[in-house]
Amino acid sequence: MERFFKRKLSTDSSSPSNPGSSNARPIEVDEILANLQADPGLRTRMADYSPNIRDEIRRAYLQKGPCQPRSYKFPQTNQTGINRRFIAQWFDEHDWLEYSIAKDAAFCLHCYLFKSNFDQVGDDAFTGVGFNNWKKAKDRFNLHVGPVGSVHNQAREVAYNLMHQRQIIERFVGVQHVTDTTSSALKEAIDEFFSSANLSFFKLRGQGYDGASNMRGEFNGLKTRILREQPCAFYVHCFAHQLQLALVAVAKKNIDVNSFFTTANSLVNVVGASCKRRDALRAQYQEGLVKAFENDCLITGRGLNQETTLKRAGDTIWNSHYGTLISIISMFPSVVNVLQMIVDDNPNDSSGEAYKLWREIQSFEFVFHLFLMKAILGITNTLSLALQKKDQDIVSAMSLVKTCKENLQWMRDNEFEELIEQASSFCNKYNITVPDMDEEYVIPGRSRRNAPMKTNYHRYRVEIFIHVIDGQLVELNDRFNEVSTELLTCLACLSPKNNFVAFDKRKLVRLAQFYPYDFSDRDLLMLEDQLGVYVHHMRSSSDFSQLEGISSLAEKMVEKGMHEIFPFVYLLLTLALVLPVATASVERAFSAMNIIKNPLRNRMGDQWLNDSLIVYIERDVFACIDNETIMQRFQNMKTHRGQL
């Protein structure tokens, strides 16, 4: 390994093998990275490496983590007349701490990697010779960490930034109090917030809302006002919200589905109207589980057969309709028994409604709708959960929407018979009459003489099955009309799926033209030439052949150093990742607000609420700050009677 170090240090800067003189990655660098010394006492000083490869070496050490031989039997040494040794428990207290078996000494990983970046004068106890005075180890460790601005903490921050370099990270920056929700008032509030946070509209590249008229209005909406000031801040309607609107629209427009969900919601309301009924439902469900277990009909295991109840659906609650149907199917016999108990209890208004529901849910039409909507919502539920992921990118979201439509179309063309079989099997299990599909369908409440002639097969396949799925497909096409816009069509060409089959040089150049502040005319000419080399390299490299999304593509490019070789392509990926997919993280922030500002702290002011939310939501950022440092900072703010 010494020959590699000597060659790197003695190589003339004009030589082609020098990493700083070319974009090519020399073979020696890969060999150095493959043979990095793990023991901190035997490592080469960071200053002895070429400046061109230091960040790669630092990243490699950070990915491996500190050298902590926990199972090693630490030797004892006589210090001040007492045998002392290193204690493995110290590793749990300090994640930066390393131990050198060769030198029997402690070291600091972050300071070894980054201390040379700072001008502060200090000893090299934790970076060079090592620390081994075990008598005062705890105090010396705390002294080494120091206050917020210490060299150690600065090195730790640089290490964090290096590992998250060139990654798109979504962060919560605060809440802004508004007294008016008009687009002009919201725009003023955003301007004020940007100014207070030292943010610039010039760097704004995306905006996303839930689709309210004051947000997405074409003439005076908030998105239009922002686009007038920054044309590159492209608007994307929250995908998860659009999906929920499509589901609710089908439930309201189709009379059969509307009637079914009305019955389902009434069922949840009646059965869950009181604690007595909910307890009865749980008791019936547990009794059914016991019988199934005694008859050896129950699959047992960890996490199975947990206590549950009927889930209430809501138009504004994502995935709630699907959860309601799943709970009705799983608890169907218990629900029927509870309704019968309500009817038998005493005659009143609720018993009449319970009897009506008892008859309706024990019909083939209700069961058919139950399994039909469960199948449809099962497909869209997968999409909804994927859209709510924090790291979802716009290209993957567009692909998921397309997959959802294809699955619905496949279900329409091929799965009617399977659905009939599922519904019939469920009805036979609970003694519900199953109609003959070839017989004439009888419309309830209408004379057969004036009713149109049709079979049960026509009723359930054409009027319900096909009609409902077609309605769902139409709503998805209407709600997700942004997918067909030129911007998102061009974005899809960045996808690495199937060995970059969607790549289109012309569309990617057009995508760059949407961002005139990021790509000059000269940059566009260079991008066009760079794209040909880029796609050839990606398709011929095994490292990029199995990627699925542009986020994984961007990470892999940084890992392999390709973001420096293809900077314009990487800039396109960065701009695509910035575009918002859904407002799920915003919804989570509102949920966090209910936790922070609870009934016991309902007089919390805006500033205190804002500060508390930042610390709570971005707790991974603040986890590296020691509690002792926070208490010391608070203690020094002003004179206090007590000492923390």
C-alpha positions in Angstrom: 0.0 0.0 0.0 2.9 2.3 0.6 3.7 2.4 -3.1 0.3 3.8 -3.9 0.8 6.6 -1.4 4.3 7.5 -2.6 3.2 7.5 -6.2 0.3 9.8 -5.4 2.4 12.2 -3.5 5.3 12.3 -6.0 3.2 12.5 -9.2 3.5 15.7 -11.0 0.3 17.7 -11.2 0.4 17.8 -15.0 0.6 14.0 -15.3 -2.5 12.3 -16.7 -2.7 9.9 -13.8 -3.3 12.8 -11.3 -7.0 12.8 -10.3 -7.0 16.6 -10.3 -6.0 16.8 -13.9 -8.8 14.8 -15.5 -12.3 13.8 -14.9 -11.3 10.1 -15.3 -11.1 8.0 -12.2 -7.6 6.5 -11.8 -7.3 2.8 -10.9 -5.0 3.7 -7.9 -7.8 5.5 -6.2 -10.0 2.3 -6.2 -7.1 0.3 -4.8 -6.5 2.8 -2.0 -10.2 2.8 -1.1 -10.1 -1.0 -1.0 -7.1 -1.1 1.3 -7.9 1.6 3.8 -6.5 0.9 7.3 -9.2 0.2 9.9 -7.0 0.6 13.0 -7.0 4.4 13.8 -3.5 4.2 15.2 -2.0 2.9 11.9 -3.8 5.2 9.4 -2.2 7.6 7.1 -2.7 11.2 8.0 -5.5 12.8 6.0 -3.2 15.7 5.0 -0.9 13.1 3.3 -3.6 12.1 0.8 -4.0 14.0 -2.5 -6.7 16.8 -2.1 -8.5 15.4 -5.1 -9.3 12.1 -3.3 -9.7 13.1 0.3 -13.5 13.4 0.2 -13.8 9.9 -1.3 -11.6 8.5 1.5 -13.6 10.4 4.1 -16.9 9.1 2.7 -15.5 5.5 2.7 -14.5 5.8 6.4 -17.8 7.3 7.3 -19.7 4.5 5.5 -17.7 1.9 7.5 -18.2 3.7 10.7 -15.8 4.1 13.7 -13.4 1.3 14.6 -15.0 -0.1 17.7 -13.7 -3.7 18.5 -16.3 -4.4 21.2 -15.4 -8.1 21.6 -11.7 -7.4 22.1 -10.2 -8.1 25.5 -8.8 -4.6 26.3 -5.4 -4.9 28.1 -4.8 -3.4 31.5 -2.0 -0.9 32.2 -0.8 0.4 35.5 -1.7 4.1 35.9 -1.1 5.8 39.3 -0.7 2.5 41.0 -4.0 1.0 39.7 -4.5 -1.3 36.7 -6.9 0.5 34.3 -8.2 -0.3 30.8 -10.5 0.9 28.1 -14.2 0.2 28.7 -16.4 -1.0 25.8 -19.4 0.8 27.3 -17.8 4.1 26.2 -18.6 3.2 22.6 -22.4 3.5 23.5 -21.9 6.9 25.0 -19.8 8.4 22.2 -20.6 7.3 18.6 -17.4 9.1 17.3 -15.1 7.2 19.6 -12.5 4.7 18.1 -10.0 2.3 19.7 -6.6 1.3 18.3 -5.5 -2.2 19.2 -2.0 -1.4 17.9 -1.6 1.6 20.2 -4.0 0.8 23.1 -5.4 4.3 22.7 -8.7 6.2 21.9 -9.2 8.3 18.8 -11.9 10.5 17.2 -13.2 9.5 13.7 -14.6 12.9 12.8 -11.5 14.9 14.0 -9.2 12.5 12.1 -11.1 13.1 8.9 -11.8 16.8 9.1 -9.6 18.5 11.8 -7.1 19.5 9.1 -9.9 21.7 7.5 -9.8 24.1 10.5 -7.2 26.6 11.5 -7.7 26.2 15.3 -4.6 25.2 17.2 -5.0 22.1 19.3 -3.2 18.9 20.4 -3.5 15.7 18.4 -4.4 13.4 21.3 -7.5 12.0 19.5 -6.1 12.2 15.9 -2.3 11.4 16.0 -0.7 9.8 19.1 -4.0 8.7 20.7 -5.4 9.2 24.2 -4.9 6.5 26.8 -5.2 8.1 30.3 -8.2 5.9 31.3 -8.4 7.4 34.8 -9.8 10.7 33.4 -11.3 9.2 30.2 -14.9 10.4 30.7 -14.0 13.9 31.6 -11.5 14.1 28.7 -14.1 12.8 26.3 -16.6 15.5 27.3 -13.9 18.1 27.1 -13.0 16.9 23.6 -16.6 17.4 22.4 -16.8 20.9 23.8 -19.4 23.5 23.2 -21.5 23.9 20.0 -18.8 25.7 18.0 -15.9 23.5 19.0 -13.6 21.9 16.5 -15.1 18.5 17.1 -18.6 19.7 16.5 -17.6 21.5 13.4 -15.9 18.4 12.1 -19.1 16.4 12.9 -21.2 18.9 11.0 -18.9 18.7 8.0 -19.1 14.9 8.1 -22.9 15.0 8.1 -22.9 17.5 5.2 -20.5 15.3 3.2 -22.6 12.2 3.6 -25.7 14.1 2.5 -23.9 16.0 -0.2 -25.9 16.6 -3.4 -29.0 14.8 -2.0 -32.5 16.3 -2.1 -33.5 16.5 1.6 -37.0 17.8 2.5 -36.9 19.9 5.7 -39.6 21.6 7.8 -38.6 25.2 8.2 -41.6 26.6 10.1 -45.2 27.7 10.1 -46.6 31.1 9.3 -49.7 32.6 10.9 -52.2 34.1 8.5 -55.5 35.8 9.3 -56.8 35.7 5.7 -56.7 32.8 3.2 -57.0 34.8 0.0 -54.2 34.2 -2.5 -52.9 37.8 -2.1 -52.7 37.4 1.7 -51.0 34.0 1.4 -48.5 35.4 -1.1 -47.6 38.3 1.3 -47.2 35.7 4.2 -44.8 33.7 2.0 -42.8 36.7 1.1 -42.5 37.7 4.7 -41.4 34.2 5.7 -38.9 34.0 2.9 -37.4 37.3 4.0 -37.2 36.3 7.7 -35.5 33.0 6.8 -33.1 34.6 4.3 -34.5 32.5 1.4 -34.7 33.7 -2.2 -37.5 33.4 -4.7 -34.9 33.2 -7.4 -34.0 29.7 -6.2 -37.6 28.5 -6.0 -38.1 25.6 -8.4 -41.4 23.9 -7.3 -44.7 24.4 -5.5 -47.4 22.0 -4.4 -50.8 22.4 -2.8 -54.0 20.4 -2.2 -55.8 22.0 -5.2 -58.1 24.5 -3.5 -59.3 27.4 -5.8 -57.3 30.0 -3.9 -54.2 27.9 -4.5 -54.4 26.7 -8.1 -56.5 29.5 -9.7 -55.4 30.1 -13.2 -55.7 33.9 -13.0 -55.3 35.0 -9.3 -54.4 31.8 -7.5 -51.4 31.6 -5.3 -49.5 29.4 -7.8 -50.1 31.9 -10.5 -48.9 34.8 -8.4 -45.7 32.9 -7.6 -45.2 31.9 -11.3 -45.4 35.6 -12.3 -42.4 36.3 -10.0 -40.5 33.0 -10.6 -41.5 31.2 -13.9 -39.4 28.2 -12.9 -41.4 27.4 -9.8 -43.6 24.8 -11.5 -46.8 23.8 -9.8 -47.8 20.2 -9.1 -51.2 19.3 -7.6 -50.7 16.9 -4.7 -51.0 13.4 -6.2 -52.3 11.8 -3.1 -55.1 14.4 -2.8 -56.0 13.9 -6.5 -56.3 10.2 -5.9 -58.6 10.7 -2.9 -60.7 13.1 -5.0 -61.1 10.5 -7.7 -62.2 7.9 -5.2 -64.7 10.2 -3.5 -66.1 11.3 -6.9 -66.9 7.7 -7.9 -68.6 7.1 -4.6 -70.8 10.2 -5.1 -71.6 10.0 -8.8 -72.5 6.3 -9.1 -75.9 5.7 -7.5 -75.1 2.0 -6.7 -71.7 2.8 -5.0 -73.2 5.8 -3.3 -76.0 3.7 -1.8 -73.4 1.0 -0.8 -71.2 3.5 1.1 -74.2 5.1 2.7 -75.2 1.6 4.1 -71.6 1.0 5.2 -71.3 4.3 7.0 -74.6 3.7 8.7 -73.4 0.3 9.7 -70.3 1.7 11.4 -72.4 4.5 13.1 -75.0 2.1 14.5 -72.6 -0.6 15.7 -70.2 1.9 17.2 -72.8 4.3 18.6 -72.0 3.4 22.3 -69.4 1.7 24.4 -71.8 -1.1 25.1 -72.2 -1.9 21.5 -68.5 -1.7 20.8 -67.8 -4.0 23.7 -70.4 -6.4 22.4 -68.7 -6.3 19.0 -65.3 -7.1 20.4 -66.8 -9.9 22.6 -68.5 -11.4 19.5 -65.3 -11.2 17.5 -63.2 -12.8 20.3 -65.8 -15.6 20.6 -65.6 -16.3 16.9 -61.8 -16.5 17.1 -62.0 -19.0 20.0 -64.4 -21.2 18.1 -62.2 -21.1 15.0 -59.2 -22.0 17.1 -61.1 -25.0 18.7 -62.1 -26.2 15.2 -58.5 -25.9 14.0 -59.6 -23.4 11.3 -57.5 -20.5 12.5 -54.1 -19.6 11.4 -52.1 -18.5 14.5 -48.8 -16.7 14.8 -47.2 -13.5 16.1 -49.1 -10.4 15.1 -52.2 -12.4 13.9 -55.8 -12.2 15.2 -55.3 -8.9 17.0 -58.2 -7.1 18.7 -59.9 -4.8 16.1 -63.1 -2.8 15.5 -64.9 -1.1 12.6 -63.0 1.7 11.0 -64.8 4.9 10.2 -64.5 6.3 6.6 -64.0 10.0 5.8 -63.9 11.8 2.5 -60.7 13.7 3.6 -59.0 10.8 5.3 -56.7 8.9 2.9 -57.1 5.1 2.8 -60.1 5.3 5.2 -62.7 3.7 2.8 -60.4 0.7 2.2 -59.9 0.2 5.9 -63.7 0.3 6.5 -64.3 -2.4 3.9 -61.6 -4.7 5.3 -62.9 -4.4 8.8 -66.5 -5.2 7.7 -65.4 -8.3 5.9 -63.2 -9.6 8.7 -65.9 -8.9 11.4 -69.0 -9.7 9.3 -70.5 -12.4 11.5 -69.8 -10.3 14.7 -71.5 -7.3 13.1 -74.6 -9.4 12.1 -74.8 -10.7 15.7 -74.5 -7.2 17.2 -77.3 -5.9 14.9 -79.5 -8.8 16.0 -78.8 -8.0 19.6 -79.8 -4.3 19.0 -83.0 -5.4 17.4 -83.8 -7.9 20.2 -82.8 -5.5 23.0 -85.9 -3.2 22.9 -88.0 -1.7 20.2 -86.9 1.9 19.5 -85.6 4.1 16.7 -82.2 2.5 16.6 -83.6 -1.0 16.5 -85.6 -0.1 13.4 -82.5 1.2 11.7 -80.5 -1.8 12.9 -83.1 -4.2 11.5 -83.0 -2.4 8.1 -79.2 -2.7 8.1 -79.4 -6.4 9.2 -81.5 -7.2 6.1 -79.4 -5.1 3.7 -76.0 -6.4 4.5 -77.2 -10.0 4.3 -77.9 -9.6 0.6 -75.8 -10.7 -2.4 -75.9 -7.2 -3.9 -74.3 -5.7 -0.8 -71.7 -8.5 -0.6 -70.9 -8.1 -4.3 -70.4 -4.3 -3.9 -68.3 -5.0 -0.8 -65.8 -7.2 -2.7 -65.9 -5.1 -5.8 -65.0 -1.9 -4.0 -62.4 -3.7 -1.8 -60.7 -4.9 -5.0 -60.7 -1.4 -6.6 -59.6 0.4 -3.5 -57.0 -2.3 -2.9 -55.3 -1.3 -6.2 -55.6 2.4 -5.4 -54.6 1.9 -1.8 -51.2 0.7 -2.9 -50.8 3.8 -5.0 -51.9 6.0 -2.1 -49.4 4.5 0.3 -46.6 4.9 -2.2 -47.5 8.6 -2.8 -47.3 9.3 0.9 -43.7 8.2 1.2 -41.4 11.0 2.1 -38.7 10.1 -0.5 -41.1 9.7 -3.4 -40.0 11.4 -6.7 -42.2 12.8 -9.4 -41.1 10.3 -12.1 -41.8 7.3 -9.9 -45.2 8.8 -8.9 -46.2 9.1 -12.6 -45.2 5.5 -13.2 -47.2 4.3 -10.2 -50.3 6.2 -11.5 -49.9 4.5 -14.9 -49.5 1.1 -13.2 -52.7 1.7 -11.2 -54.7 2.4 -14.4 -53.3 -0.7 -16.1 -54.3 -2.9 -13.1 -57.8 -1.5 -13.1 -58.1 -2.1 -16.9 -56.9 -5.7 -16.4 -59.4 -6.2 -13.6 -62.2 -4.9 -15.9 -61.3 -7.3 -18.7 -60.4 -10.4 -16.8 -61.5 -10.6 -13.2 -65.3 -10.6 -13.1 -65.7 -14.3 -12.8 -63.2 -14.4 -9.9 -65.1 -11.6 -8.2 -68.4 -13.5 -8.5 -66.7 -16.6 -7.1 -65.4 -14.7 -4.1 -68.7 -13.1 -3.3 -70.6 -16.4 -3.8 -68.2 -18.2 -1.5 -68.6 -15.5 1.2 -72.4 -15.7 0.9 -72.4 -19.5 1.2 -70.3 -19.3 4.3 -72.8 -17.1 6.0 -76.0 -18.5 4.6 -76.8 -15.6 2.2 -78.8 -16.4 -0.9 -76.8 -16.3 -4.1 -78.9 -15.6 -7.3 -78.5 -17.6 -10.5 -76.7 -15.4 -13.0 -78.8 -16.7 -15.9 -82.1 -15.9 -14.3 -84.0 -12.6 -14.8 -83.0 -9.8 -12.5 -85.8 -8.5 -10.3 -85.7 -4.8 -9.5 -86.9 -4.3 -6.0 -90.0 -2.1 -5.7 -90.9 -2.2 -9.4 -93.5 -4.2 -11.3 -92.1 -6.9 -13.5 -94.5 -5.9 -16.2 -93.0 -2.4 -16.7 -89.4 -3.4 -15.8 -86.8 -3.9 -18.6 -85.8 -7.5 -19.2 -82.2 -8.3 -18.1 -80.4 -11.2 -16.4 -78.5 -11.1 -13.2 -75.3 -11.5 -15.2 -76.0 -8.4 -17.2 -76.9 -6.5 -14.0 -73.7 -7.4 -12.1 -71.3 -7.4 -14.9 -72.4 -4.5 -17.1 -74.4 -2.2 -14.9 -72.2 -2.5 -11.8 -68.8 -4.1 -12.4 -67.9 -2.5 -15.8 -69.7 0.8 -15.1 -67.9 1.4 -11.7 -64.4 0.5 -13.0 -64.9 2.7 -16.1 -66.0 5.6 -13.9 -62.9 5.1 -11.7 -60.7 5.1 -14.8 -62.3 8.3 -16.2 -61.8 10.0 -12.8 -58.2 9.0 -12.7 -57.6 10.3 -16.2 -59.3 13.6 -15.4 -57.7 14.2 -12.1 -54.2 13.3 -13.2 -54.2 15.3 -16.3 -50.9 16.9 -15.3 -49.2 13.6 -16.2 -49.7 14.4 -19.9 -48.2 17.9 -19.7 -45.0 18.5 -21.6 -42.9 19.1 -18.4 -43.8 15.8 -16.8 -43.6 14.0 -20.1 -40.0 15.2 -20.5 -39.3 14.3 -16.8 -40.3 10.7 -17.5 -37.3 10.4 -19.9 -34.9 10.5 -16.9 -36.2 7.2 -15.6 -33.5 4.5 -15.3 -36.0 1.6 -15.5 -35.4 -1.3 -17.9 -31.9 0.0 -18.8 -33.0 3.6 -19.6 -35.6 2.5 -22.1 -37.4 5.9 -21.7 -34.4 8.0 -22.6 -35.1 10.6 -25.2 -32.3 13.2 -25.9 -34.7 15.7 -27.6 -37.1 15.7 -24.7 -34.4 16.1 -22.1 -33.0 19.1 -23.9 -36.5 20.5 -24.0 -36.7 19.8 -20.2 -33.6 21.9 -19.6 -35.2 24.7 -21.6 -37.9 24.9 -19.0 -35.2 26.2 -16.6 -33.6 29.2 -18.3 -32.1 30.4 -14.9 -30.2 27.1 -14.6 -29.2 26.4 -18.2 -27.7 29.1 -20.5 -27.6 28.7 -24.3 -24.0 27.5 -24.0 -25.1 24.9 -21.3 -27.8 23.6 -23.6 -25.3 23.0 -26.4 -23.0 21.1 -24.0 -25.9 19.2 -22.5 -26.9 17.9 -25.9 -23.4 16.5 -26.4 -23.2 15.2 -22.9 -26.5 13.2 -23.1 -25.1 10.9 -25.8 -22.1 9.9 -23.7 -24.2 9.7 -20.6 -26.8 7.2 -21.9 -24.1 5.0 -23.5 -22.1 4.8 -20.2 -25.2 4.1 -18.1 -26.5 1.3 -20.4 -23.0 -0.3 -20.5 -22.4 -0.1 -16.8 -23.7 -2.9 -14.5 -23.8 -0.5 -11.6 -26.8 1.3 -13.2 -28.7 -1.6 -14.8 -31.0 -2.5 -11.9 -32.1 1.0 -10.8 -35.8 1.8 -10.5 -36.2 5.5 -9.8 -34.4 8.8 -10.3 -33.7 9.2 -6.6 -31.7 5.9 -6.6 -30.1 7.0 -9.9 -28.9 10.3 -8.3 -27.5 8.5 -5.3 -25.7 6.0 -7.4 -24.2 8.8 -9.6 -22.8 10.5 -6.4 -21.5 7.2 -5.1 -19.6 6.5 -8.3 -18.5 10.1 -8.9 -20.6 10.4 -12.1 -22.3 13.6 -10.9 -19.0 15.4 -11.6 -18.5 13.8 -15.0 -22.1 14.5 -16.1 -22.9 17.7 -14.2 -25.7 18.9 -16.5 -27.5 15.6 -16.4 -27.2 15.5 -12.6 -28.6 19.1 -12.5 -31.7 17.8 -14.4 -32.1 15.0 -11.9 -31.8 17.5 -9.0 -34.5 19.7 -10.5 -36.8 16.7 -11.0 -36.3 15.6 -7.4 -37.2 19.1 -6.1 -40.7 19.0 -7.7 -43.2 18.1 -5.0 -45.2 14.9 -5.4 -47.6 15.0 -2.4 -48.3 17.1 0.6 -48.2 14.1 3.0 -45.3 15.6 4.9 -47.4 18.8 5.4 -50.2 16.7 6.7 -47.8 15.0 9.1 -46.7 18.5 10.3 -50.4 19.3 11.2 -50.6 16.1 13.1 -47.4 17.0 15.0 -49.0 20.4 15.7 -51.8 18.6 17.6 -49.2 16.8 19.7 -47.2 19.9 20.5 -50.1 22.3 21.1 -52.4 20.0 23.1 -55.3 21.0 25.4 -52.9 21.4 28.3 -50.7 23.9 26.3 -53.4 25.7 24.3 -52.1 29.2 25.0 -48.8 28.5 23.3 -47.7 31.5 21.1 -46.8 31.3 17.4 -43.0 31.6 17.9 -42.9 29.0 20.7 -45.1 26.7 18.6 -42.9 27.2 15.6 -39.6 26.5 17.5 -41.1 23.4 19.2 -42.4 22.0 15.8 -39.0 22.4 14.2 -37.3 20.5 17.0 -40.0 17.8 17.1 -40.3 17.2 13.3 -36.6 17.5 12.5 -35.4 15.5 15.5 -32.8 13.6 13.5 -31.0 16.9 13.0 -31.0 17.8 16.7 -30.2 14.2 17.9 -26.5 15.0 17.6 -26.7 17.9 20.1 -25.8 16.7 23.6 -28.3 17.5 26.4 -25.5 18.9 28.5 -24.7 21.5 25.8 -28.4 22.6 25.7 -28.6 22.9 29.5 -25.3 24.9 29.5 -26.6 27.2 26.8 -29.8 27.8 28.8 -27.8 28.3 32.0 -25.7 31.0 30.4 -28.6 32.9 28.9 -29.2 34.7 32.1 -28.5 34.4 35.9 -30.5 31.6 37.5 -30.9 30.7 41.1 -30.4 27.0 40.6 -27.6 25.3 38.7 -28.7 22.7 36.1 
